Amino acid sequence: MQHVALELDRPITVNPAPASAVETVDLRRSPAVLAAPPRPATPAARRNGAPGPLGPPDPGRVAPDPNRGFIPDRLEPGLVCRSVLPTSDLGVRAEQFVYDVFRTSGFCAESPRRHVEESEPWREGSILHVITDDGDREREGGEPGAIVGVVRTILGTFDELPVSRFDPEVPVPEGVLCEIGSLAVKSDQRGLGVANELHRAAFLAGIRDRCDGFCFLIEEWMFDFFAGTYGLPVRRLAPPSHFMGGDILPTGMWMPEMLQVIARIRPNVYRWAVEDLEKSLQIDLDLPMVPS
């Protein structure tokens, strides 16, 4: 799947690579009530339950959502997710991991210190969510193992975030938003577990900071994947634009609509997304309650 919005912010891109190489997932390309209105359905489609220009079809004729019961892949045993500052020991390693991924894919300029320099204006104050392959290291109190995935979150108003390079054509919240940036995943992590956990960590970070929404830069196919499979109410903020090697779509989704929609149409995704969120905070934020 996966999870970016900096100049690390490329749309989530998964580049085919040999097993020994690294594969990138850029949250800008990787990622609503959909902002763009749906195209009018054809007569044949309306007969099969699709909405038409005069409104939704007869409820009795609406086809069931095949993805309602979708269950996200989980992190494999031995893999551990941590949230760290870029200046920490693990954070420095994570910055270099992202740089190696981006250089392999041609997403950034060469840097003697192995940093994606394009993201420098937002590095301070950002948080890196890092998944490492620890095996038994965690139980033995050892250092974190090899990095297998990284994503970055940045908090700020829209004008303070990398996504602001694009002029929004729809209203955006005036409060604090959480931008999800460069997602990089090691190529031998072929399943969705690592990418899913990185996105989940990023969303939990924004929710705990009581942000008013999330934004990222993603490719069109990822927008459709987020909306259709995960049920995310993503909005198109501006038309697609060529940026850092591809056509990316500035995307946002706002709180509390995001969790309300997911809870209603993807209950398994919702339970998975908030299961580590403190119960007191769930109550304080008046989050939806979905029975098991």
Long-range contacts (C-beta under 8 A, 24 or more apart in sequence): 1-25, 1-30, 1-192, 1-195, 1-196, 1-199, 1-222, 1-225, 1-229, 1-230, 2-27, 2-30, 2-183, 2-185, 2-192, 2-194, 2-195, 2-196, 2-198, 2-199, 3-27, 3-30, 3-31, 3-151, 3-180, 3-183, 3-195, 3-196, 3-198, 3-199, 3-202, 4-28, 4-29, 4-30, 4-151, 4-152, 4-180, 4-181, 4-182, 4-183, 4-216, 4-217, 5-154, 5-161, 5-162, 5-163, 5-179, 5-180, 5-181, 5-215, 5-216, 5-217, 6-116, 6-118, 6-119, 6-122, 6-152, 6-154, 6-162, 6-179, 6-181, 6-182, 7-108, 7-116, 7-118, 7-119, 7-162, 7-244, 8-98, 8-102, 8-116, 8-118, 8-119, 8-152, 8-181, 8-182, 9-119, 9-162, 9-163, 9-179, 9-181, 9-182, 9-216, 9-217, 9-244, 10-107, 10-182, 10-217, 10-243, 10-244, 10-245, 10-246, 10-248, 11-217, 11-218, 11-219, 11-222, 11-246, 11-247, 11-248, 11-249, 12-183, 12-218, 12-219, 12-222, 13-105, 13-107, 13-219, 13-245, 13-246, 14-185, 15-104, 15-105, 17-104, 17-187, 18-187, 19-187, 19-188, 20-187, 21-104, 21-187, 22-97, 22-100, 22-101, 22-104, 22-184, 22-185, 22-186, 22-187, 23-101, 23-185, 23-186, 23-187, 23-189, 24-101, 24-102, 24-104, 24-105, 24-107, 24-182, 24-183, 24-184, 24-185, 25-183, 25-184, 25-185, 25-195, 26-107, 26-182, 26-183, 26-184, 26-217, 26-244, 27-151, 27-180, 27-181, 27-182, 27-183, 27-199, 27-202, 27-216, 27-217, 27-218, 28-181, 28-182, 28-216, 28-217, 28-218, 28-243, 28-244, 28-248, 29-217, 29-218, 29-219, 29-222, 29-246, 29-248, 30-183, 30-195, 30-216, 30-218, 30-219, 30-222, 31-180, 31-216, 31-218, 31-222, 31-223, 31-225, 31-226, 31-232, 31-234, 31-251, 32-227, 32-232, 32-233, 32-234, 32-235, 32-251, 32-252, 32-253, 32-254, 32-257, 32-258, 32-261, 33-233, 33-235, 33-257, 33-261, 34-227, 34-233, 34-234, 34-235, 34-236, 35-170, 35-235, 35-236, 35-237, 36-236, 65-265, 67-228, 67-229, 67-231, 67-266, 68-265, 68-266, 68-267, 69-268, 70-229, 70-230, 70-231, 70-266, 70-268, 70-269, 71-268, 71-269, 71-272, 72-192, 72-196, 72-230, 72-268, 72-269, 72-272, 73-191, 73-192, 73-193, 73-196, 74-193, 74-196, 74-197, 74-272, 75-131, 75-193, 75-194, 75-196, 75-197, 76-191, 76-193, 78-133, 78-134, 78-135, 79-131, 79-132, 79-133, 79-134, 79-148, 79-193, 79-194, 79-197, 80-131, 80-132, 80-134, 80-138, 80-144, 81-129, 81-130, 81-131, 81-197, 81-198, 81-201, 82-129, 82-130, 82-131, 82-132, 82-144, 83-127, 83-128, 83-129, 83-130, 83-201, 83-205, 84-127, 84-128, 84-130, 85-127, 85-128, 86-123, 86-124, 86-126, 86-128, 90-128, 90-130, 90-132, 90-144, 91-128, 91-130, 93-130, 93-147, 94-128, 94-130, 94-147, 94-150, 95-123, 95-128, 97-147, 97-150, 97-184, 98-150, 98-152, 98-182, 98-184, 101-184, 102-182, 102-184, 105-245, 106-245, 107-244, 107-245, 108-244, 116-182, 118-244, 119-152, 119-162, 119-181, 119-182, 122-154, 122-161, 122-162, 122-181, 125-154, 125-155, 126-152, 126-153, 126-154, 126-181, 127-152, 127-153, 127-154, 127-205, 128-152, 129-153, 129-198, 129-201, 129-202, 129-205, 131-194, 131-197, 131-198, 147-186, 148-185, 148-186, 148-188, 148-189, 148-194, 149-183, 149-184, 149-185, 149-186, 149-189, 149-194, 149-195, 149-197, 149-198, 150-182, 150-183, 150-184, 150-198, 151-180, 151-181, 151-182, 151-183, 151-184, 151-198, 151-199, 151-201, 151-202, 152-180, 152-181, 152-182, 153-178, 153-179, 153-180, 153-181, 153-202, 153-205, 153-206, 154-178, 154-179, 154-181, 155-179, 155-206, 155-209, 155-211, 158-215, 161-215, 162-217, 163-215, 163-216, 163-217, 163-237, 163-250, 163-252, 166-237, 166-238, 166-241, 166-250, 167-238, 168-237, 168-238, 168-250, 169-237, 169-238, 169-239, 170-235, 170-236, 170-237, 172-213, 172-215, 172-237, 172-252, 173-212, 173-213, 173-254, 174-212, 175-211, 175-212, 176-209, 176-210, 176-211, 176-212, 177-211, 177-212, 177-213, 177-214, 177-215, 177-252, 178-202, 178-205, 178-206, 178-209, 178-211, 178-213, 178-214, 178-215, 179-214, 179-215, 179-216, 180-214, 180-215, 180-216, 181-216, 200-272, 200-273, 203-273, 204-273, 204-274, 204-276, 204-277, 207-255, 207-259, 207-274, 207-277, 207-281, 207-285, 208-277, 208-281, 210-285, 211-255, 212-254, 212-255, 213-252, 213-253, 213-254, 213-255, 213-258, 214-252, 214-253, 214-258, 215-250, 215-251, 215-252, 215-253, 216-251, 216-252, 217-243, 217-248, 217-249, 217-250, 217-251, 218-248, 218-249, 218-251, 219-246, 219-247, 219-248, 219-249, 220-247, 220-249, 223-249, 223-251, 226-251, 230-262, 230-266, 230-269, 231-261, 231-262, 231-265, 231-266, 231-269, 232-258, 232-261, 232-262, 233-257, 233-258, 233-261, 233-262, 256-285, 256-286, 256-287, 259-287, 259-288, 260-288, 263-287, 263-288, 263-290, 264-288
